[in-house]
Amino acid sequence: MKVKAKYFREIEYVEVKDLPQEQQLLLSHYKEADYIKILIEDKVVGPCLQYSQYELWYNSLRIPKMSEEVRQQSHPVSQLLVNKL
């Protein structure tokens, strides 16, 4: 499930701790993640990802899954024609 962005001033971000457990685990192996920390009311919040980077990462996970779902649901024409003639 895709997490909604949080906003602070002009920063659109997600906190890693707010992600589902599975995403946190997968993200820990994502070497290109540029984690940031944000100072909000004298409190450091982080690690966070800018939302644009989170979306790119999330979509890179979804595309292979969606392709696999399509492959599982699609049938060769020969299978579709069996018992139809």
N, C-alpha and C positions, 0 to 999 in steps of 0.2 A: 504494500500500500504506500502510495506516495504521500509524503508528509507536506503539510502546508508551510509556507514561509512565515518567518517572524520578521518584524521590521524594527529597526532602531535608526533613527534619523534617516539617512538615505541608504542604509545597508539592509539588503534583503538576505536573510540567512536561515540556516537550520542548526540547531544544537544536536550534536551527535547523540547525546543521552536521550533525546526525544525520539530518535529513530527506533523502529521495531528491532528487536534483538538480532534477527537474521541480517538485517541491513547493517547493523553495527559491526557484526562479524565480517561480512563481506567487505565493508568499507575499510576495515583494518588491514586488508591485503591490497588496497588500492594505492599504489605507490605515487600516483600523480595528485593525490589529495593535498590541497594547500589549506591546511587548517589555520583558522584565525581565532583570536580572542578579542572580545569586545568589552570595553569598560562602560558599564551601565550603572549609574548612580553609585559610584565608588566601589562597584563590585565587578570583578573580572568574570565574564561569562565565556565558557569555551570548554573543550574545543568545538569550533563551529566551522561550517562550510558556507561559502557564499552560495545562495540558492541557485544561481546559474550553473555552478559547477556540480551541485547536487543533482540538478535536472539532467545534465549530460551523463553523469555516472548512472543515475537511475534508468534513463532511457537505454543506455548501453546494456543493461541487464535485461530489460523487458524485450528488446528486439529479438535476441536469440530464443527466449521463451515463447514469444508469439510465433516465430517461425516454426518452432517445434510443434506448437499446437495446431498450426495450419497443416503441417505435414501429417499429423496424426488424424486429422479430420478429413483430409483429402483422400480420394480413391482414384486409382487408374480407371480410365474409360472402360477397360475390359471388365472390371468389377462392377461398374455401374450398369453394364448391359446384360450381365448374367441374370437369367430368369425374367428378363423384360421382353424377350422376343417370343 
